[in-house]
Amino acid sequence: MWLPTPLYERIPQFWLLIGLLFMSSGTYLGFDYSLSFVYFGVGFVCLIWSVAVFVKRSRYRSDSTRSAIPTIDEEDNQKQEQAEDQAETPVGHGS
């Protein structure tokens, strides 16, 4: 599934907002309400998930050993070069 870049970049902030909303809803309902602990749990999981996604992205982007991801044009050029090489290489041996 493809997401537009601005939306993709905001996903950790979205999860952070959802987590804070769940935790604040649990606080608003009070500890007498039995589902308030569920609200806190879901909010905490969302907060942890947002931090995990942010950290993984920042580590991946700062990793200098990773190879560049080829674009579609580069992949097409590589396939075309491979096809040309195969066409030039004789099949079998001549006697």
Backbone torsions as a table, in degrees:
resi	resn	phi	psi	omega
1	MET	NA	129.4	-178.7
2	TRP	-98.4	132.7	176.2
3	LEU	-117.1	145.0	174.7
4	PRO	-60.7	147.8	-175.5
5	THR	-55.3	-46.2	-180.0
6	PRO	-60.5	-37.1	178.7
7	LEU	-70.6	-42.7	179.8
8	TYR	-61.3	-40.0	-179.1
9	GLU	-69.9	-21.5	-176.8
10	ARG	-95.2	0.3	-176.9
11	ILE	-58.3	-44.6	177.8
12	PRO	-61.0	-35.9	178.1
13	GLN	-68.8	-34.7	176.2
14	PHE	-62.0	-47.7	179.6
15	TRP	-63.6	-37.1	177.1
16	LEU	-63.2	-44.5	178.7
17	LEU	-62.4	-44.5	179.0
18	ILE	-61.9	-42.9	178.8
19	GLY	-62.0	-43.9	178.8
20	LEU	-66.1	-37.2	177.6
21	LEU	-64.8	-42.6	178.2
22	PHE	-63.7	-43.3	-179.0
23	MET	-67.6	-38.8	177.8
24	SER	-69.6	-33.1	175.8
25	SER	-65.8	-39.5	176.7
26	GLY	-63.6	-37.5	177.4
27	THR	-69.0	-41.3	-179.5
28	TYR	-63.0	-41.3	-179.7
29	LEU	-69.9	-27.4	179.4
30	GLY	89.3	162.4	-176.2
31	PHE	-79.8	-9.2	176.3
32	ASP	-73.8	-27.5	178.3
33	TYR	-75.8	128.4	-171.8
34	SER	-67.1	-29.3	-178.1
35	LEU	-85.9	-1.1	-179.4
36	SER	-63.7	-31.3	177.7
37	PHE	-69.7	-33.1	176.1
38	VAL	-67.0	-42.3	177.3
39	TYR	-59.1	-44.6	178.2
40	PHE	-63.4	-41.2	-179.8
41	GLY	-63.9	-46.2	179.1
42	VAL	-64.6	-41.0	178.4
43	GLY	-62.8	-41.8	179.6
44	PHE	-65.2	-42.3	178.4
45	VAL	-62.5	-41.9	178.2
46	CYS	-63.8	-40.4	178.1
47	LEU	-63.5	-45.2	179.3
48	ILE	-63.2	-41.8	179.9
49	TRP	-62.7	-41.6	-179.9
50	SER	-64.0	-40.9	178.4
51	VAL	-66.7	-40.6	-179.7
52	ALA	-63.3	-44.0	179.4
53	VAL	-64.2	-43.0	179.5
54	PHE	-62.0	-45.3	-178.9
55	VAL	-66.2	-43.0	-180.0
56	LYS	-63.0	-41.7	179.2
57	ARG	-65.4	-43.7	-177.9
58	SER	-67.3	-36.5	176.7
59	ARG	-67.0	-41.5	-179.5
60	TYR	-64.7	-42.4	-177.9
61	ARG	-71.0	-27.4	-179.4
62	SER	-90.3	-7.1	-179.6
63	ASP	-72.9	115.3	-177.6
64	SER	-84.7	-11.3	-177.7
65	THR	-86.7	-10.6	-178.1
66	ARG	-73.7	148.8	179.5
67	SER	-86.6	154.1	-179.9
68	ALA	-68.9	142.6	178.0
69	ILE	-82.1	123.5	-177.5
70	PRO	-69.3	145.0	176.2
71	THR	-80.7	173.8	-178.7
72	ILE	-63.9	-39.5	179.4
73	ASP	-63.7	-41.7	179.8
74	GLU	-65.4	-38.5	178.4
75	GLU	-65.1	-40.8	178.8
76	ASP	-63.8	-40.6	178.4
77	ASN	-63.7	-41.0	179.1
78	GLN	-64.5	-41.5	179.1
79	LYS	-65.5	-39.2	179.4
80	GLN	-66.0	-41.3	178.1
81	GLU	-63.8	-40.0	178.3
82	GLN	-64.4	-40.6	179.4
83	ALA	-64.7	-40.1	178.4
84	GLU	-66.0	-40.3	178.6
85	ASP	-63.1	-39.5	179.9
86	GLN	-69.4	-34.1	179.7
87	ALA	-70.5	-33.1	-179.4
88	GLU	-78.0	-28.5	-177.9
89	THR	-76.7	123.2	179.4
90	PRO	-68.6	141.6	179.7
91	VAL	-95.0	128.5	-178.7
92	GLY	80.1	-178.2	177.7
93	HIS	-115.2	147.7	176.8
94	GLY	-87.5	144.9	179.9
95	SER	-113.5	NA	NA
